[in-house]
């Protein structure tokens, strides 16, 4: 499911002294079936942009096209209900979207709201809780008794239970330990390989390099670049100018190049890097 922004503007608190122009003339096309990273400094417009994809926010002007659904400033919320099933958003702070008294009720809320029977929704919930690395014993617990990392897993399970065509993730591994983060990213990659479009907002360039295909760079409300991962990580000076930390492997390659090597900064596989170093040592 492709996503197209055309001249999208968004201003918070428009026509007030507190107006803030968050998106400025955004033109963007995210390919169907891609795993796209959205990066940029805090306040660059990333969270505002992704909330337009499932119409939590409407453009102040311009339009967003999700297949046959057109989102404009004049849309009525009721007309956008089908979009909420197509595009699932996991917030940066999962407590914002957990509200039921048990985890089971939270996960089945979405499927039931779109016509799935309670029996089938419970089966889906049991599958989803295991998919995100928890067991069925959690289903009768309150989501508010969980750790931040567990809440994030439950929020993700609730979105996956809807079987969306587009999965939007705002810093999804925050609060998870390294192993938990790796498991979640592998899950998202699997979802992507099954044909779904995945959009990952992240400050962790190691994740972007390893798991994503394309990268959108936001800067002061503009889309500054939309390139492949390999293209972006060749531009190390540009990333440094945005105060974006480079992936560990990229930083290591730059150190090697400072000492006489001529290695491609976009190399992401340690085994490939070792082969390249060996080849240059014995030239």
VMD Tcl script that draws the C-alpha trace (Angstrom):
set ca {
  {0.00 0.00 0.00}
  {1.77 3.16 -1.22}
  {1.64 6.44 0.69}
  {1.83 9.80 -1.05}
  {2.07 13.27 0.50}
  {1.42 16.25 -1.79}
  {2.35 19.73 -0.56}
  {1.29 18.82 2.99}
  {1.39 21.56 5.60}
  {0.47 21.19 9.23}
  {0.22 23.99 11.78}
  {-0.63 23.32 15.41}
  {-2.90 25.88 17.11}
  {-3.38 27.77 13.84}
  {-4.74 31.31 14.09}
  {-3.55 31.67 17.67}
  {-0.45 33.29 19.19}
  {0.81 29.74 19.86}
  {0.77 28.59 16.22}
  {3.58 26.17 15.33}
  {4.33 25.26 11.72}
  {5.34 21.59 12.02}
  {5.19 20.39 8.38}
  {6.16 22.60 5.46}
  {5.36 21.63 1.89}
  {5.97 17.91 2.35}
  {6.10 15.88 -0.87}
  {6.84 12.22 -0.31}
  {6.08 8.80 -1.74}
  {6.68 5.72 0.41}
  {6.72 2.58 -1.71}
  {4.34 -0.27 -1.04}
  {6.11 -3.13 0.73}
  {9.15 -1.09 1.75}
  {10.68 -0.86 5.21}
  {11.37 2.85 5.50}
  {13.16 4.65 8.32}
  {12.13 8.18 9.30}
  {14.97 10.07 10.95}
  {15.81 13.61 12.04}
  {16.49 15.69 15.11}
  {13.89 16.18 17.85}
  {11.26 18.61 16.56}
  {11.96 17.91 12.89}
  {8.37 16.81 12.21}
  {8.66 13.01 12.29}
  {5.82 12.30 14.72}
  {3.57 14.89 13.08}
  {4.14 13.30 9.68}
  {3.34 9.73 10.72}
  {0.11 10.79 12.45}
  {-1.17 11.97 9.08}
  {-0.85 8.44 7.66}
  {-3.78 7.13 9.72}
  {-5.46 10.53 9.97}
  {-4.93 11.14 13.67}
  {-3.92 14.53 12.31}
  {-5.35 16.15 9.17}
  {-3.31 18.41 6.91}
  {-3.76 22.13 7.33}
  {-3.39 22.13 3.55}
  {-2.31 19.64 0.91}
  {-3.32 15.98 0.80}
  {-2.24 12.48 1.76}
  {-3.20 9.55 -0.48}
  {-3.28 5.99 0.96}
  {-4.25 3.82 -2.02}
  {-7.85 4.91 -2.73}
  {-8.28 6.95 0.47}
  {-7.66 10.70 0.23}
  {-6.92 12.66 3.43}
  {-7.46 16.42 3.37}
  {-8.25 19.20 5.81}
  {-11.98 18.74 5.22}
  {-12.25 15.00 5.93}
  {-14.77 13.96 8.56}
  {-13.40 11.44 11.11}
  {-16.21 8.97 10.37}
  {-15.16 8.76 6.72}
  {-11.64 7.69 7.74}
  {-12.54 4.67 9.87}
  {-11.46 2.16 7.15}
  {-8.02 3.80 7.16}
  {-7.49 2.98 10.84}
  {-7.59 -0.72 9.94}
  {-5.21 -0.30 7.01}
  {-2.62 1.76 8.92}
  {-1.66 0.79 12.47}
  {0.39 3.20 14.60}
  {2.38 2.25 17.70}
  {3.10 5.39 19.69}
  {6.43 6.24 21.28}
  {4.72 6.08 24.67}
  {2.60 2.89 24.73}
  {0.56 3.92 27.77}
  {-1.20 6.38 25.42}
  {-2.97 3.53 23.64}
  {-3.58 1.02 26.44}
  {-6.90 1.59 28.16}
  {-8.77 -1.64 28.93}
  {-8.78 -3.40 32.32}
  {-7.06 -6.52 30.97}
  {-4.51 -7.12 28.25}
  {-6.89 -9.54 26.52}
  {-9.61 -6.88 26.26}
  {-7.06 -4.39 24.98}
  {-5.79 -6.64 22.20}
  {-9.25 -7.79 21.04}
  {-10.76 -4.28 21.07}
  {-9.57 -3.43 17.56}
  {-10.54 -6.69 15.82}
  {-14.00 -6.70 17.48}
  {-14.53 -3.06 16.47}
  {-14.09 -4.12 12.85}
  {-16.54 -7.01 12.92}
  {-14.45 -10.01 14.01}
  {-16.27 -12.32 16.44}
  {-15.12 -12.41 20.06}
  {-14.11 -16.06 19.73}
  {-11.89 -15.35 16.71}
  {-10.53 -12.18 18.33}
  {-9.46 -14.15 21.43}
  {-7.66 -16.65 19.19}
  {-5.87 -13.78 17.46}
  {-4.92 -12.28 20.86}
  {-3.35 -15.58 21.96}
  {-1.32 -15.71 18.77}
  {-0.25 -12.06 18.99}
  {0.84 -12.21 22.65}
  {3.22 -15.03 21.80}
  {4.39 -13.29 18.64}
  {5.65 -10.33 20.70}
  {7.49 -12.59 23.14}
  {5.02 -12.91 26.04}
  {2.88 -15.88 27.10}
  {-0.86 -16.30 27.51}
  {-0.66 -15.82 31.29}
  {-0.37 -12.08 30.60}
  {-3.79 -11.87 28.97}
  {-5.72 -11.58 32.25}
  {-3.35 -9.04 33.76}
  {-3.85 -5.29 33.75}
  {-1.70 -3.52 31.15}
  {-0.98 -0.84 33.73}
  {0.88 -3.30 35.98}
  {3.54 -3.92 33.33}
  {6.97 -2.46 32.77}
  {7.50 0.08 30.00}
  {9.02 -2.55 27.72}
  {6.12 -4.96 28.32}
  {3.59 -2.20 27.63}
  {5.32 -1.59 24.32}
  {5.00 -5.27 23.41}
  {1.29 -5.23 24.29}
  {0.72 -2.09 22.22}
  {2.43 -3.76 19.27}
  {0.35 -6.93 19.76}
  {-2.83 -4.84 19.69}
  {-1.87 -3.23 16.40}
  {-0.73 -6.51 14.79}
  {-4.07 -8.08 15.81}
  {-5.70 -5.70 13.32}
  {-3.56 -7.17 10.51}
  {-2.83 -3.71 9.04}
  {-1.33 -3.22 5.58}
  {0.85 -0.43 6.99}
  {2.68 -0.68 10.31}
  {3.96 2.62 11.71}
  {6.37 2.43 14.65}
  {7.48 5.48 16.65}
  {10.71 4.52 18.49}
  {9.35 0.97 19.05}
  {12.37 -0.40 20.93}
  {12.59 2.34 23.57}
  {12.48 0.70 27.00}
  {13.58 -2.70 25.69}
  {16.88 -4.38 26.53}
  {19.22 -5.14 23.57}
  {17.93 -8.69 23.14}
  {14.30 -7.55 23.33}
  {14.98 -4.79 20.81}
  {16.59 -7.25 18.42}
  {13.62 -9.63 18.71}
  {11.16 -6.81 17.97}
  {13.10 -5.58 14.96}
  {13.32 -9.09 13.58}
  {9.56 -9.35 14.01}
  {9.01 -6.09 12.12}
  {11.31 -7.27 9.34}
  {9.33 -10.52 9.11}
  {6.08 -8.53 8.88}
  {7.67 -6.45 6.11}
  {8.82 -9.57 4.23}
  {5.22 -10.78 4.29}
  {4.34 -7.80 2.09}
  {3.38 -5.09 4.56}
  {4.72 -1.55 4.45}
  {6.68 -0.72 7.61}
  {7.66 2.80 8.69}
  {10.16 3.00 11.53}
  {10.86 6.25 13.38}
  {14.23 5.81 15.06}
  {17.22 7.67 16.47}
  {19.25 4.45 16.38}
  {21.21 4.39 13.15}
  {22.39 0.84 13.84}
  {18.76 -0.27 13.48}
  {18.27 1.82 10.35}
  {21.37 0.41 8.67}
  {20.62 -3.21 9.51}
  {16.87 -3.46 8.97}
  {15.61 -0.73 6.63}
  {15.58 -0.32 2.84}
  {14.94 3.41 2.47}
  {15.42 6.47 4.66}
  {13.47 9.73 4.87}
  {15.38 12.57 6.54}
  {13.24 15.25 8.20}
  {14.69 18.66 9.03}
  {12.70 21.62 10.41}
  {9.41 20.32 8.99}
  {10.77 19.54 5.53}
  {11.60 16.23 3.86}
  {15.25 16.92 3.15}
  {16.20 13.55 1.65}
  {14.52 10.31 0.60}
  {17.19 7.81 -0.42}
  {18.21 4.18 0.03}
  {20.03 3.17 3.19}
  {23.21 2.53 1.23}
  {23.09 5.98 -0.35}
  {22.53 7.72 2.98}
  {25.37 6.10 4.86}
  {27.84 7.08 2.17}
  {27.07 10.70 3.19}
  {28.74 10.59 6.59}
  {29.56 14.32 6.66}
  {25.92 15.15 6.01}
  {24.71 12.94 8.87}
  {27.28 14.45 11.21}
  {26.04 17.94 10.26}
  {22.57 16.93 11.51}
  {24.06 15.72 14.83}
  {22.98 12.16 13.98}
  {25.16 9.46 15.50}
  {26.59 7.09 12.93}
  {26.17 3.30 13.24}
  {29.00 1.61 15.11}
  {30.21 -0.23 12.01}
  {30.16 2.99 9.95}
  {32.21 4.86 12.57}
  {34.70 1.99 12.59}
  {35.00 2.11 8.79}
  {35.69 5.85 8.89}
  {38.48 5.28 11.43}
  {39.97 2.62 9.17}
  {39.76 4.95 6.17}
  {41.57 7.66 8.14}
  {44.39 5.15 8.49}
  {44.80 4.31 4.84}
  {41.95 1.98 3.95}
  {39.43 2.71 1.19}
  {36.26 1.04 2.45}
  {32.64 1.74 1.51}
  {30.98 3.47 4.54}
  {27.65 1.81 3.68}
  {28.91 -1.72 4.43}
  {26.53 -3.19 7.01}
  {27.71 -6.82 7.34}
  {30.72 -7.45 9.60}
  {31.75 -10.50 7.54}
  {31.79 -8.42 4.35}
  {33.86 -5.79 6.15}
  {36.40 -8.39 7.30}
  {36.74 -9.66 3.73}
  {37.24 -6.13 2.41}
  {39.88 -5.37 5.04}
  {41.68 -8.61 4.23}
  {41.59 -7.89 0.53}
  {43.12 -4.45 0.99}
  {45.78 -5.67 3.42}
  {47.10 -8.17 0.89}
  {46.89 -6.03 -2.24}
}
mol new
graphics top color blue
foreach p $ca { graphics top sphere $p radius 0.5 }
foreach p [lrange $ca 0 end-1] q [lrange $ca 1 end] { graphics top cylinder $p $q radius 0.2 }
display resetview
